[in-house]
Amino acid sequence: MELVEKINRLIGSLIDSFKLGNVIKHGVPVAITGKPNVGKSTLLNALLHEERAIVSEIAGTTRDVIEDVITIEGFSFRFIDTAGLRKVTDTIETLGIEKTFEKIDQAYIVLYVIDATENNKEIDRLAGKIKKRLEGKDKKLIILLNKVDILNEKQLSLLKDLRNFKNLDSYDKILYISAFYNENIDQLASLLLSIIKQRDTGEHDVIVTNIRHYEALTKAGEALQRVMEGMKTGLTSDFLAMDIREALHYLGEITGEVTTDEILGNIFSKFCIGK
């Protein structure tokens, strides 16, 4: 029983990894969001190392969604530069902001850009606003305090003292950057990579990206669940063997043929069935 439970847990962790694996396979969606004119488009250009987005001091310049992909150590990240979040009356800009919220909902990682030159009270309010919106969602939030190059040493020190904020704490992922001067952009890229690498995907750190493998693992797990239920109710070894063979069959679709009498014999000997 213990062996079946262990195998079932491993299969379960692989099944759970499929969601992340599917995201990685198609590029990890990263939404860049924040108020207008905080440096979102400048940040996108810095990450891409090219002038991909229009940069302007005029608020609301980005009225649509701009997407591009970069690869960091073999992992693809699909960056989405969105329209600034604010109250608007312009119909076109309103549509852009609606798309922003859609992209936030679709993203796996959200980069929330805040102008570091704002007063502490406003920075705290903005941080609390985005954290509340993402509460309970399976998303990773990185708060980026941009334009730190404008601050003097005293202002930067106050900004980095998290005791001055009630909505920021040491558990948050916070970076102090200058998108214009590429300050700490490499640190951001490393953080994005670490979020994906550190995702808990089970004992063997394997991520499932193939839908066929996911379906085979699901069916194998269902068969093993029947084995565990059968062992609890005292089902005969013949019926248990049918479900074990089915589980091995689906695992064999991934790894190759494994449904041999020798394997069944070893399993039954460890289960002590019929003794």
RAPEFEN-V660705 format. One record per residue. RES is the residue in one letter. SS is DSSP state (a for helix, b for strand, c for the rest). Layout:
BEGIN
((RES,SS) (RES,SS))
END
This chain:
BEGIN
((M,c) (E,a) (L,a) (V,a) (E,a) (K,a) (I,a) (N,a) (R,a) (L,a) (I,a) (G,a) (S,a) (L,a) (I,a) (D,a) (S,a) (F,a) (K,a) (L,a) (G,a) (N,a) (V,a) (I,a) (K,a) (H,c) (G,c) (V,b) (P,b) (V,b) (A,b) (I,b) (T,b) (G,b) (K,c) (P,c) (N,c) (V,c) (G,c) (K,a) (S,a) (T,a) (L,a) (L,a) (N,a) (A,a) (L,a) (L,a) (H,c) (E,c) (E,c) (R,c) (A,c) (I,c) (V,c) (S,c) (E,c) (I,c) (A,c) (G,c) (T,c) (T,c) (R,c) (D,c) (V,c) (I,b) (E,b) (D,b) (V,b) (I,b) (T,b) (I,b) (E,c) (G,c) (F,b) (S,b) (F,b) (R,b) (F,b) (I,b) (D,b) (T,c) (A,c) (G,c) (L,c) (R,c) (K,c) (V,c) (T,c) (D,c) (T,a) (I,a) (E,a) (T,a) (L,a) (G,a) (I,a) (E,a) (K,a) (T,a) (F,a) (E,a) (K,a) (I,a) (D,a) (Q,a) (A,c) (Y,c) (I,b) (V,b) (L,b) (Y,b) (V,b) (I,b) (D,b) (A,c) (T,c) (E,c) (N,c) (N,a) (K,a) (E,a) (I,a) (D,a) (R,a) (L,a) (A,a) (G,a) (K,a) (I,a) (K,a) (K,a) (R,a) (L,c) (E,c) (G,c) (K,c) (D,c) (K,c) (K,b) (L,b) (I,b) (I,b) (L,b) (L,b) (N,b) (K,c) (V,a) (D,a) (I,a) (L,c) (N,c) (E,a) (K,a) (Q,a) (L,a) (S,a) (L,a) (L,a) (K,a) (D,c) (L,a) (R,a) (N,a) (F,c) (K,c) (N,c) (L,c) (D,c) (S,c) (Y,c) (D,c) (K,b) (I,b) (L,b) (Y,b) (I,c) (S,b) (A,c) (F,c) (Y,c) (N,c) (E,b) (N,c) (I,a) (D,a) (Q,a) (L,a) (A,a) (S,a) (L,a) (L,a) (L,a) (S,a) (I,a) (I,a) (K,a) (Q,c) (R,c) (D,c) (T,c) (G,c) (E,c) (H,c) (D,c) (V,c) (I,c) (V,c) (T,c) (N,c) (I,a) (R,a) (H,a) (Y,a) (E,a) (A,a) (L,a) (T,a) (K,a) (A,a) (G,a) (E,a) (A,a) (L,a) (Q,a) (R,a) (V,a) (M,a) (E,a) (G,a) (M,a) (K,a) (T,a) (G,c) (L,c) (T,c) (S,a) (D,a) (F,a) (L,a) (A,a) (M,a) (D,a) (I,a) (R,a) (E,a) (A,a) (L,a) (H,a) (Y,a) (L,a) (G,a) (E,a) (I,a) (T,a) (G,c) (E,c) (V,c) (T,c) (T,c) (D,a) (E,a) (I,a) (L,a) (G,a) (N,a) (I,a) (F,a) (S,a) (K,a) (F,a) (C,c) (I,c) (G,c) (K,c))
END
